[in-house]
């Protein structure tokens, strides 16, 4: 699996508009993208939102559409703090503990 983790300071005045546009413009495309696994939003108490997106592989990471959406977020005033991407080396789900141990050996 491949993960892309982005942190942004949000523009509170445009947060509602952003979520409406995300639901109509970005999320449907992301959900239909080959290799898409999940998207998780974490709202920090410090006003920073962290978004983690998982894909089956690096090759399937949603590069083109994500770049366009990043420009939209910039235009809406949500300031990029950091972005990291890489191979997922540990992913634990309920009942998957034994499998994860086998992968690490």
C-alpha positions as CSV (number, residue, x, y, z in Angstrom):
1,X,0.0,0.0,0.0
2,X,1.0,3.6,-0.6
3,X,0.0,6.6,1.6
4,X,-0.2,10.3,1.0
5,X,-0.4,12.4,4.2
6,X,-1.2,16.1,3.9
7,X,-1.4,18.7,6.6
8,X,-3.1,22.1,6.0
9,X,-4.1,25.1,8.2
10,X,-7.7,25.6,7.3
11,X,-9.4,28.9,6.4
12,X,-12.4,28.6,8.8
13,X,-14.4,31.1,6.8
14,X,-14.4,28.8,3.8
15,X,-14.5,25.4,5.5
16,X,-18.2,24.7,4.7
17,X,-17.8,25.7,1.1
18,X,-14.7,23.5,0.9
19,X,-16.5,20.4,2.2
20,X,-19.4,21.0,-0.2
21,X,-17.0,21.3,-3.2
22,X,-15.0,18.3,-2.0
23,X,-18.2,16.1,-1.8
24,X,-19.3,17.2,-5.3
25,X,-16.0,17.7,-7.2
26,X,-13.2,15.6,-5.6
27,X,-14.5,12.7,-3.5
28,X,-16.5,11.0,-6.3
29,X,-13.4,11.0,-8.6
30,X,-11.2,9.8,-5.8
31,X,-13.6,7.0,-4.9
32,X,-13.6,5.8,-8.5
33,X,-9.8,5.9,-8.9
34,X,-8.1,2.6,-9.4
35,X,-6.4,1.4,-6.3
36,X,-8.1,3.8,-3.9
37,X,-8.5,2.3,-0.4
38,X,-9.5,5.0,2.0
39,X,-9.4,8.7,3.0
40,X,-9.3,9.9,6.6
41,X,-9.6,13.4,8.0
42,X,-8.2,14.4,11.3
43,X,-9.2,17.8,12.7
44,X,-6.5,18.9,15.1
45,X,-7.3,21.2,18.0
46,X,-4.6,23.6,16.6
47,X,-6.7,24.2,13.4
48,X,-4.6,21.9,11.3
49,X,-6.4,19.2,9.3
50,X,-4.4,16.1,8.5
51,X,-5.6,14.0,5.6
52,X,-4.3,10.4,5.0
53,X,-5.2,8.7,1.7
54,X,-4.3,5.1,1.1
55,X,-3.9,3.5,-2.3
56,X,-3.0,-0.1,-3.4
57,X,0.3,1.1,-4.9
58,X,2.4,4.2,-5.6
59,X,1.6,3.8,-9.3
60,X,-2.1,4.1,-8.5
61,X,-1.8,7.2,-6.3
62,X,-4.2,9.8,-7.6
63,X,-1.6,12.3,-8.8
64,X,-3.3,14.4,-11.5
65,X,-6.7,15.0,-9.9
66,X,-5.0,15.5,-6.5
67,X,-2.8,18.3,-7.9
68,X,-5.9,20.1,-9.2
69,X,-7.7,19.7,-5.9
70,X,-4.6,21.0,-4.1
71,X,-4.7,24.2,-6.2
72,X,-8.4,24.6,-5.3
73,X,-7.5,24.3,-1.6
74,X,-4.8,26.9,-2.0
75,X,-7.3,29.3,-3.7
76,X,-9.7,28.8,-0.9
77,X,-7.1,29.8,1.6
78,X,-6.2,26.5,3.2
79,X,-2.4,26.8,3.7
80,X,-0.3,23.7,3.0
81,X,1.9,22.9,6.0
82,X,3.4,19.6,4.8
83,X,2.9,16.6,2.5
84,X,4.6,13.2,2.7
85,X,4.1,10.1,0.7
86,X,5.5,6.6,1.0
87,X,5.1,2.9,1.2
88,X,2.9,1.7,4.1
89,X,5.1,-0.7,6.1
90,X,2.6,-1.5,8.9
91,X,-1.2,-1.4,8.6
92,X,-3.2,-3.1,11.4
93,X,-6.9,-3.9,11.2
94,X,-9.0,-5.9,13.6
95,X,-8.0,-9.6,13.3
96,X,-4.9,-8.8,11.2
97,X,-2.3,-8.9,14.0
98,X,-0.8,-12.3,13.0
99,X,-0.6,-11.3,9.4
100,X,1.2,-8.0,10.2
101,X,3.8,-10.0,12.3
102,X,4.4,-12.3,9.4
103,X,5.1,-9.4,7.0
104,X,7.7,-7.9,9.4
105,X,9.8,-11.0,9.6
